[in-house]
Amino acid sequence: MSAIRLILLLLCVPAMASAAYDAAPWPTPKLVQFADIIVVGVATTERNKTVIHISEVLKGNPLKRIVLSRVNVGIYDEVAIKPGNRGVFLLRKDGLDYAPFALGSYKTVDHLKAVREAIEMVADPGRFLDVSQFPESSDFIYVLAEQFTGWNVTSKEIPSLEWMGPPFYEVAPWKERGVVTLQCAADPQNGFKVRVIAAKPQGALSTCLTHYLLIGYKSPYARRVLKPRFSVTLDARLPERVGTATAKEAMWYLRNRLTSTDSQIVKDALQALARMRDLEAVPQALLLLKHPDEQVRVQAIQFLGWSRDVRAVDPLGVLLKSMAPRYPKAHAISDAAARALGKIGHKKSLPILERASSYGVQRAIEAIGSLGDTSSFETMLTALTENPSTCAPIDFALYWLVRRSNQQTESWMVESSTTQAIQIARIPKWRDWWDAHKQDFKVVESQENVINESIQGN
């Protein structure tokens, strides 16, 4: 069990970028978005090379033929284009030639209309907002999410910098939509540390970016590429308009999809609204906590957690309180609710999270590790002692409470390989340690600060 997702802010050079798109089949608009050229034609073999003879160019430079540098994609090296294929080819630049980049890089002629429509959607989503002419679709919801995300990380000194960390809407404050610049200095002679010299303006957004930049700098690849001094700029502003569509119209369209009878549409709309950081959708997301589809309920809970909106604290608390006693049955709801409450971080949630931990709800235990206060230690240790088989993972929360306290951790508190048997065997040690330290014990730091200090200290 990990305290947080230590996903990195990495650097990506252009040669590596195309490999990142070798993935499972994508929705057509995503293929259109990432393709450098889209053509209609037929694939043949000439001198052991696959060549596409073009009858029409839908996107990109006007060409008559394309020689492919390769025809395989993905980690399993699957063949995406074969001689004799006739239809639409969506390709990316690969050196001097072109190549497929996903399993959907070739589509039969039957898909030509859908590809044309996707090209139009990506260029200008405006007219597709009219549901009387265009039925609601996951493809169009994807386009709106992509076009109106408004999150861009750049560096003057390192043009190839890309955000490869956790999705920003999961970790960044939704209310802040400004521009933040970090001035950084690398120190390869001192354990490859990086210091943030200045953050303008200072605030929750710069704190979030700093946290993940420090984590990312632990990557050996980042250390090789970063300059001794460099800046990182985050533009978190939401685009006001794309083509003829405005951000307000896009969010209005997506909120209306939350009442769809199609559960997939509802889930996609929630995800898109999260990417757009739409706090006005919180009341509708709260209503979805009673949706008949469990997956929709989980998606709504995640949305509320990412939003960090205090309006969700009481409803999520009621939900967790009712579901935790059934754990691990219906674990998806219990874990999602506990994680969401942990993200919101309101102290009002502590008693409910502590109670849920006593039923073994793993995400509640994680939340106590990051959110718990001084009194949480005794509560958690008692639950662990009274029901060791169910509550063995509480060992993890105790460790993090000590890490965040004015006391020092001891080597036995955490091991590289921890089993339930080891956790249960440590209970007497925890009790002895607590009896010796409880008079002076006090939680004094946030988990994020502890992690940042650890990164900078190593």
C-alpha positions as CSV (number, residue, x, y, z in Angstrom):
1,M,0.0,0.0,0.0
2,S,1.5,3.4,-0.9
3,A,0.8,6.7,0.7
4,I,0.5,8.6,-2.5
5,R,1.0,7.9,-6.1
6,L,4.6,8.8,-6.8
7,I,4.1,9.4,-10.4
8,L,6.7,11.5,-12.1
9,L,7.0,14.8,-13.8
10,L,9.3,13.5,-16.5
11,L,10.9,15.0,-19.6
12,C,10.2,13.7,-23.0
13,V,12.3,14.3,-26.1
14,P,10.7,14.4,-29.5
15,A,12.1,11.0,-30.6
16,M,10.4,9.4,-27.6
17,A,7.1,11.1,-28.1
18,S,5.8,9.0,-30.9
19,A,6.4,5.8,-28.9
20,A,4.1,7.1,-26.2
21,Y,1.2,6.8,-28.6
22,D,1.6,3.1,-29.3
23,A,-1.4,2.1,-27.3
24,A,-4.7,0.1,-27.4
25,P,-7.4,1.2,-29.8
26,W,-8.3,4.9,-29.3
27,P,-11.5,6.8,-30.1
28,T,-11.5,8.2,-33.6
29,P,-11.2,11.9,-32.4
30,K,-8.1,11.0,-30.4
31,L,-6.5,9.4,-33.4
32,V,-7.4,12.4,-35.5
33,Q,-5.9,14.7,-32.9
34,F,-2.6,13.0,-32.7
35,A,-2.2,12.1,-36.4
36,D,0.2,14.3,-38.4
37,I,-1.4,13.2,-41.7
38,I,-4.7,11.4,-42.5
39,V,-5.2,10.0,-46.0
40,V,-7.5,7.8,-48.0
41,G,-5.8,5.2,-50.1
42,V,-4.5,1.6,-50.5
43,A,-1.5,-0.1,-48.9
44,T,0.9,-2.0,-51.2
45,T,4.4,-3.6,-50.9
46,E,7.3,-2.1,-52.9
47,R,10.9,-3.3,-52.4
48,N,10.0,-4.8,-49.0
49,K,8.4,-1.5,-47.8
50,T,4.8,-0.8,-47.2
51,V,3.6,2.1,-49.3
52,I,0.3,3.9,-49.2
53,H,-0.9,5.2,-52.6
54,I,-3.1,8.2,-51.8
55,S,-6.4,9.2,-53.4
56,E,-7.3,11.9,-50.9
57,V,-5.6,13.8,-48.1
58,L,-8.0,14.6,-45.2
59,K,-5.3,16.3,-43.0
60,G,-1.7,17.3,-43.6
61,N,0.5,18.0,-46.5
62,P,-0.7,17.1,-50.0
63,L,1.1,13.9,-51.0
64,K,0.6,11.2,-53.6
65,R,2.3,8.3,-51.8
66,I,3.7,7.6,-48.3
67,V,6.5,5.1,-47.5
68,L,6.0,3.7,-44.0
69,S,9.0,3.3,-41.8
70,R,7.2,0.5,-39.9
71,V,3.8,-1.1,-39.7
72,N,3.8,-2.4,-36.1
73,V,2.6,-0.6,-33.0
74,G,2.3,-1.1,-29.2
75,I,4.3,-3.1,-26.7
76,Y,3.2,-6.4,-28.4
77,D,4.5,-5.1,-31.8
78,E,1.1,-5.8,-33.4
79,V,0.6,-5.2,-37.1
80,A,-1.6,-2.1,-37.7
81,I,-1.3,-1.9,-41.5
82,K,-1.1,-4.7,-44.0
83,P,-0.7,-4.8,-47.8
84,G,-4.1,-4.7,-49.4
85,N,-5.7,-2.5,-46.7
86,R,-7.9,0.0,-48.4
87,G,-9.5,2.9,-46.5
88,V,-8.3,5.6,-44.1
89,F,-4.8,5.8,-42.7
90,L,-4.0,8.0,-39.7
91,L,-0.2,8.4,-39.3
92,R,2.5,10.2,-37.4
93,K,5.8,11.6,-38.6
94,D,8.6,9.1,-37.9
95,G,11.9,10.6,-39.0
96,L,11.7,11.3,-42.7
97,D,8.8,8.9,-43.2
98,Y,5.5,8.2,-41.5
99,A,4.2,5.3,-39.3
100,P,1.1,4.1,-37.6
101,F,1.0,5.0,-33.9
102,A,-2.1,3.0,-32.6
103,L,-4.1,-0.1,-33.5
104,G,-6.7,2.2,-35.0
105,S,-4.3,3.8,-37.4
106,Y,-6.0,2.0,-40.3
107,K,-9.8,2.1,-40.8
108,T,-11.8,0.7,-43.6
109,V,-13.7,2.8,-46.1
110,D,-16.9,2.3,-44.0
111,H,-15.3,4.6,-41.3
112,L,-14.6,7.5,-43.7
113,K,-17.7,9.5,-42.7
114,A,-16.8,9.1,-39.0
115,V,-13.2,10.2,-39.6
116,R,-14.4,13.3,-41.5
117,E,-16.8,14.1,-38.7
118,A,-14.0,13.6,-36.1
119,I,-11.7,16.0,-38.0
120,E,-14.5,18.6,-38.0
121,M,-15.2,18.0,-34.3
122,V,-11.6,18.6,-33.4
123,A,-11.3,21.7,-35.6
124,D,-14.5,23.3,-34.3
125,P,-16.8,21.5,-31.8
126,G,-19.3,24.3,-31.9
127,R,-22.1,22.9,-34.2
128,F,-21.9,19.5,-32.5
129,L,-23.3,21.0,-29.3
130,D,-26.7,20.8,-30.9
131,V,-28.2,17.5,-29.7
132,S,-31.1,17.9,-32.0
133,Q,-28.8,17.3,-34.9
134,F,-26.0,15.2,-33.3
135,P,-26.8,12.5,-30.8
136,E,-24.8,12.5,-27.6
137,S,-21.6,10.4,-28.0
138,S,-18.5,9.5,-26.0
139,D,-16.4,10.6,-29.0
140,F,-17.7,14.2,-28.8
141,I,-17.4,14.3,-25.0
142,Y,-13.7,13.3,-25.4
143,V,-13.2,16.2,-27.9
144,L,-14.7,18.7,-25.4
145,A,-12.5,17.4,-22.6
146,E,-9.4,17.7,-24.8
147,Q,-10.1,21.1,-26.2
148,F,-11.2,22.8,-23.0
149,T,-8.7,21.2,-20.5
150,G,-6.5,24.2,-20.1
151,W,-3.4,22.7,-18.5
152,N,0.0,23.3,-20.2
153,V,3.5,22.8,-18.7
154,T,6.4,24.4,-20.6
155,S,10.0,25.4,-20.1
156,K,12.1,27.9,-22.1
157,E,15.3,26.0,-21.4
158,I,13.9,22.6,-22.1
159,P,11.4,22.7,-25.1
160,S,10.7,19.0,-24.8
161,L,9.3,19.2,-21.3
162,E,6.0,17.3,-20.9
163,W,3.7,16.7,-17.9
164,M,3.8,13.0,-17.3
165,G,2.6,13.1,-13.7
166,P,-0.8,12.2,-12.3
167,P,-3.8,13.8,-14.0
168,F,-3.7,17.5,-12.9
169,Y,-7.4,17.5,-12.0
170,E,-6.7,14.8,-9.4
171,V,-4.0,16.8,-7.6
172,A,-4.3,20.5,-8.4
173,P,-6.8,23.0,-6.8
174,W,-9.7,23.5,-9.1
175,K,-10.3,27.1,-8.1
176,E,-6.9,28.3,-9.3
177,R,-6.6,28.9,-13.0
178,G,-3.7,31.2,-13.4
179,V,-0.1,31.1,-14.7
180,V,2.7,29.9,-12.3
181,T,6.4,30.0,-13.0
182,L,9.0,28.1,-10.9
183,Q,12.7,29.1,-11.1
184,C,14.7,26.0,-10.4
185,A,18.4,25.1,-9.9
186,A,19.8,21.6,-10.2
187,D,22.8,20.5,-8.1
188,P,24.3,17.3,-9.6
189,Q,27.2,17.5,-7.2
190,N,25.0,17.2,-4.2
191,G,23.0,14.0,-4.7
192,F,21.2,15.4,-7.8
193,K,19.0,17.6,-5.8
194,V,16.9,20.4,-7.3
195,R,15.8,23.5,-5.5
196,V,12.9,25.8,-6.4
197,I,14.5,29.2,-6.0
198,A,11.3,31.2,-6.6
199,A,7.6,30.6,-7.4
200,K,5.5,33.4,-8.9
201,P,2.9,33.8,-7.7
202,Q,3.0,31.7,-4.6
203,G,0.0,29.7,-3.7
204,A,-1.7,26.3,-3.8
205,L,-1.0,25.9,-7.5
206,S,2.7,26.6,-7.2
207,T,2.9,24.3,-4.2
208,C,1.3,21.5,-6.1
209,L,3.7,21.9,-9.1
210,T,6.7,22.1,-6.8
211,H,5.7,18.9,-5.1
212,Y,5.6,16.9,-8.3
213,L,8.6,18.5,-9.8
214,L,10.7,17.5,-6.8
215,I,9.4,13.9,-7.2
216,G,10.1,13.9,-10.9
217,Y,13.7,15.0,-10.4
218,K,14.4,11.7,-8.7
219,S,14.2,10.1,-12.2
220,P,17.6,9.3,-13.6
221,Y,16.3,10.4,-17.1
222,A,15.3,13.8,-15.7
223,R,18.7,14.2,-14.1
224,R,20.4,13.7,-17.5
225,V,18.3,16.1,-19.4
226,L,17.7,19.0,-17.0
227,K,19.8,22.1,-17.2
228,P,21.7,23.5,-14.2
229,R,19.2,26.3,-14.1
230,F,15.8,26.1,-15.7
231,S,12.2,27.4,-15.3
232,V,8.9,25.6,-15.5
233,T,5.7,27.4,-16.3
234,L,2.2,26.0,-15.7
235,D,-0.7,27.7,-17.5
236,A,-3.8,26.5,-15.8
237,R,-6.2,28.8,-17.5
238,L,-9.3,27.3,-19.2
239,P,-9.6,28.3,-22.9
240,E,-12.5,30.6,-23.3
241,R,-13.3,29.5,-26.9
242,V,-12.4,26.8,-29.3
243,G,-13.7,27.5,-32.8
244,T,-17.3,28.6,-32.3
245,A,-17.8,26.8,-29.0
246,T,-17.2,28.6,-25.7
247,A,-16.1,26.9,-22.4
248,K,-19.5,27.8,-20.8
249,E,-21.4,26.1,-23.6
250,A,-19.2,23.1,-23.4
251,M,-19.7,22.7,-19.6
252,W,-23.5,23.3,-20.0
253,Y,-23.6,20.6,-22.6
254,L,-21.7,18.2,-20.4
255,R,-23.7,18.9,-17.3
256,N,-26.9,18.0,-19.3
257,R,-25.3,14.7,-20.2
258,L,-25.3,13.8,-16.4
259,T,-29.0,13.0,-16.7
260,S,-28.5,10.7,-19.7
261,T,-30.0,7.2,-19.6
262,D,-26.7,5.8,-20.9
263,S,-24.4,5.2,-18.0
264,Q,-21.3,5.4,-20.2
265,I,-22.2,8.9,-21.3
266,V,-22.7,9.9,-17.7
267,K,-19.3,8.5,-16.7
268,D,-17.6,10.2,-19.7
269,A,-19.3,13.5,-19.0
270,L,-18.2,13.4,-15.3
271,Q,-14.6,12.7,-16.4
272,A,-14.7,15.6,-18.9
273,L,-16.2,18.0,-16.3
274,A,-13.4,17.0,-13.9
275,R,-10.8,17.7,-16.5
276,M,-12.4,21.1,-17.0
277,R,-12.5,21.6,-13.2
278,D,-16.2,22.5,-13.2
279,L,-17.2,23.2,-9.6
280,E,-20.7,24.1,-10.7
281,A,-21.3,20.4,-11.5
282,V,-20.8,19.4,-7.9
283,P,-24.6,19.5,-7.0
284,Q,-25.4,17.2,-9.9
285,A,-22.5,14.9,-9.0
286,L,-23.9,14.6,-5.5
287,L,-27.3,13.5,-6.9
288,L,-25.4,10.7,-8.8
289,L,-24.4,9.1,-5.5
290,K,-27.8,7.4,-5.7
291,H,-27.5,6.3,-9.3
292,P,-28.4,2.7,-9.9
293,D,-25.2,1.9,-11.7
294,E,-22.3,1.3,-9.3
295,Q,-19.7,2.5,-11.8
296,V,-21.5,5.8,-12.1
297,R,-21.6,6.2,-8.4
298,V,-17.8,5.5,-8.1
299,Q,-17.1,8.0,-10.9
300,A,-19.3,10.6,-9.1
301,I,-17.4,9.9,-5.8
302,Q,-14.1,10.4,-7.6
303,F,-15.3,13.6,-9.1
304,L,-16.2,15.0,-5.7
305,G,-12.9,14.0,-4.2
306,W,-10.9,15.6,-7.0
307,S,-13.0,18.8,-6.6
308,R,-12.1,19.0,-2.9
309,D,-15.5,20.8,-2.4
310,V,-16.6,20.8,1.2
311,R,-20.2,20.4,0.1
312,A,-19.4,16.8,-0.5
313,V,-18.1,16.0,3.0
314,D,-21.4,15.2,4.7
315,P,-22.9,13.1,1.8
316,L,-19.7,11.2,1.4
317,G,-19.4,10.6,5.1
318,V,-23.0,9.3,5.3
319,L,-22.2,7.0,2.4
320,L,-19.0,5.7,3.9
321,K,-20.6,5.2,7.3
322,S,-23.3,3.0,5.7
323,M,-21.1,1.0,3.5
324,A,-18.0,0.4,5.6
325,P,-19.5,-2.3,7.8
326,R,-20.0,-4.5,4.7
327,Y,-16.3,-4.3,3.7
328,P,-14.8,-5.9,1.7
329,K,-18.1,-6.4,0.0
330,A,-19.0,-3.3,-2.1
331,H,-15.4,-2.3,-1.5
332,A,-15.4,-0.1,-4.6
333,I,-17.9,2.4,-3.0
334,S,-16.3,2.3,0.4
335,D,-12.7,2.8,-0.9
336,A,-13.8,5.5,-3.3
337,A,-15.6,7.4,-0.6
338,A,-12.7,7.1,1.8
339,R,-10.2,8.2,-0.7
340,A,-12.4,11.2,-1.7
341,L,-12.8,12.3,1.9
342,G,-9.0,12.0,2.3
343,K,-8.5,14.3,-0.8
344,I,-11.0,16.9,0.5
345,G,-9.1,16.8,3.8
346,H,-11.7,18.2,6.1
347,K,-11.1,17.4,9.8
348,K,-14.8,16.8,10.1
349,S,-14.3,13.5,8.3
350,L,-11.8,12.0,10.7
351,P,-14.2,10.1,13.0
352,I,-15.9,8.5,10.1
353,L,-12.6,7.6,8.4
354,E,-11.3,6.2,11.7
355,R,-14.5,4.1,12.1
356,A,-14.2,2.9,8.5
357,S,-10.5,1.9,9.2
358,S,-11.7,-0.3,12.0
359,Y,-13.6,-2.3,9.4
360,G,-10.5,-2.7,7.3
361,V,-11.3,-0.1,4.6
362,Q,-7.9,0.3,3.0
363,R,-8.4,3.8,1.5
364,A,-9.7,5.0,4.9
365,I,-6.5,3.7,6.5
366,E,-4.4,5.6,3.9
367,A,-6.5,8.7,4.5
368,I,-5.8,8.5,8.3
369,G,-2.1,8.3,7.5
370,S,-2.2,11.6,5.6
371,L,-5.1,13.4,7.4
372,G,-5.1,11.9,11.0
373,D,-4.2,14.1,14.0
374,T,-2.6,13.4,17.4
375,S,-5.6,11.6,18.8
376,S,-5.9,9.3,15.8
377,F,-2.9,7.2,17.0
378,E,-4.6,5.8,20.1
379,T,-7.8,5.2,18.1
380,M,-6.1,3.3,15.3
381,L,-3.9,1.3,17.7
382,T,-6.9,0.2,19.7
383,A,-8.7,-0.9,16.5
384,L,-5.6,-2.8,15.4
385,T,-5.3,-4.5,18.8
386,E,-9.0,-5.5,19.0
387,N,-9.3,-6.9,15.5
388,P,-5.8,-7.7,14.1
389,S,-6.8,-9.9,11.2
390,T,-9.2,-7.3,9.7
391,C,-7.2,-4.2,10.7
392,A,-3.6,-5.3,10.1
393,P,-3.1,-2.6,7.4
394,I,-3.6,0.0,10.1
395,D,0.1,-0.6,10.8
396,F,0.6,1.6,7.7
397,A,-1.4,4.5,9.1
398,L,0.5,4.3,12.4
399,Y,3.8,4.5,10.6
400,W,2.7,7.7,8.7
401,L,1.4,9.3,11.9
402,V,4.8,8.8,13.4
403,R,6.5,10.2,10.3
404,R,4.4,13.3,10.6
405,S,4.9,13.7,14.3
406,N,7.6,15.2,16.5
407,Q,9.0,11.7,17.1
408,Q,11.5,9.7,15.1
409,T,10.5,6.5,13.3
410,E,12.3,3.3,14.1
411,S,13.5,0.7,11.6
412,W,11.0,-2.0,12.7
413,M,8.1,0.3,11.8
414,V,8.4,-0.3,8.1
415,E,10.0,-3.1,6.1
416,S,10.4,-3.5,2.3
417,S,8.2,-6.6,2.4
418,T,5.3,-6.5,4.8
419,T,2.8,-9.3,5.1
420,Q,-0.3,-9.5,7.4
421,A,1.6,-11.9,9.7
422,I,4.4,-9.3,10.1
423,Q,2.0,-6.5,10.7
424,I,0.2,-8.5,13.4
425,A,3.5,-9.5,15.0
426,R,4.4,-5.9,15.3
427,I,1.3,-5.0,17.4
428,P,3.1,-5.5,20.8
429,K,5.9,-3.3,19.6
430,W,3.5,-0.6,18.6
431,R,1.8,-0.8,22.0
432,D,5.2,-0.6,23.8
433,W,6.3,2.3,21.6
434,W,3.1,4.2,22.2
435,D,3.2,3.7,26.0
436,A,6.7,5.2,26.0
437,H,6.0,8.2,23.7
438,K,2.3,9.1,24.0
439,Q,2.9,11.9,26.6
440,D,5.0,13.9,24.2
441,F,3.6,12.7,20.9
442,K,2.1,15.3,18.5
443,V,1.4,15.3,14.8
444,V,3.0,18.4,13.5
445,E,3.4,18.1,9.7
446,S,1.4,17.3,6.6
447,Q,2.3,14.2,4.6
448,E,3.1,16.3,1.6
449,N,5.7,18.3,3.5
450,V,7.3,15.1,4.9
451,I,7.6,13.7,1.4
452,N,9.1,16.9,0.0
453,E,11.6,17.1,2.9
454,S,12.5,13.4,2.3
455,I,13.1,14.0,-1.4
456,Q,15.3,17.1,-0.8
457,G,17.2,15.3,2.0
458,N,18.1,12.2,0.0
